[in-house]
Amino acid sequence: MMSAQQCLLAAMAGASYISIFAGRVNNMGYNAYEEIAKLRQVLDLQDLSAKIIAASTREILNVIEWLEAGAHIVTVLPNFIEGMLVHPYSKETVKMFLDDAVKL
């Protein structure tokens, strides 16, 4: 789905999970963060139990962004997990610690 309104209708119809294609929403010039946040607020206000799946992730930063907005689940490609795990300064910092340990 592409909007909070579409997802709300699915939740009202009894869907357990509602998937918003957040990456595509952003590509269309809309703000997926705002759509997810609006959707989560309305689901909570209406006491609807549907879980929000944010899909079509385009960037690693979308994961935290969309969880913060209220998504319950964010789908990612496997290479995103590596990108989340490995930070450019992580290896450099670990190497510095190991070098310091050897000096002791």
N, C-alpha and C positions, 0 to 999 in steps of 0.2 A: 504494500500500500504506500501511498505517497503523501498522506496528510493525517493529521491528528483526527480530523473528522471521519475519515474512512476507517481508521483504527477503532475509534469510539463505537461506530456502528457495529463493527465485528465483535467487539467486547460485549455490547448490549445484546447481540444475537447469541451470546454464550461461548464465544471462542476462548479457549484457555490461553492461547498465545497469539499475539498480534505482531506482525512483522512490518516495520516501516523501513523502506529502502532509503535509509538516511543519506548514503553517499550519492544516490541519484537525486535526492531532494536538494542537496547542496549544489550538484551539477546544474540543476534547473534554476539556480539563483536564489533559492530559498534557504533559510537557516534551519538545518536539521536539529540543532541543539534546542532551538526554541520550540519546534514541533514536538520533540520528545518531552520537553519540560511541560508544555501545555497538556499533552496527552496524559502524562503521569499525574498531573494535578487533577485533571477531570476524572481519571479512573479512581483515584483516591477519594475524591469528593463524592462520587457516585457509588462508592464501595463495590467496585467491580474488581474481580480477582484476576483478570487477564494479565499475563506477563508480557512486557514489551521486549521485542527482539529488534535491535538496531542492526541492520544488515547493509551490505554493499559498501563496506568500509574501504575508504580510499587511502587513508593516512594513519600511521600509528597513533598520532595524537588524538584521533577520533575515539579510540577505545576509552580512555579516561574521560574525555569530554562527554561522550554519550552516556557513560555510566553515571557521571556527575549530574547529567540532565534528568536522569531517572530511569534509564533503560535497565532492565533486569539482566539482559544478555546482549553481548555484542559479538557478531560473527567476524572472524578474521581469517586471512590466508595464512598458511603455515609460516611463510617467511616474515610475517608481522611479529610472530612470537619471538623469533630470533632478534628482530630489530628492537623489541621491547626489552629483551634480556641483555643485549650487548650495547653498552653505551660507549662512545668513543674514548671517554676518559677512564672507564672501568679497567681496561687492560693496562693502561699506563699507570694507574694508581696501584694496582696489584703488583706490577713489576717494581715500582718504587718501594713498596713494603718488603718484597722479597729481597731486593738489593740491600735494603737497610738491615734486614735480618742476617744476611750473609756477612755484613760488616761487623756485626756484634760477635 
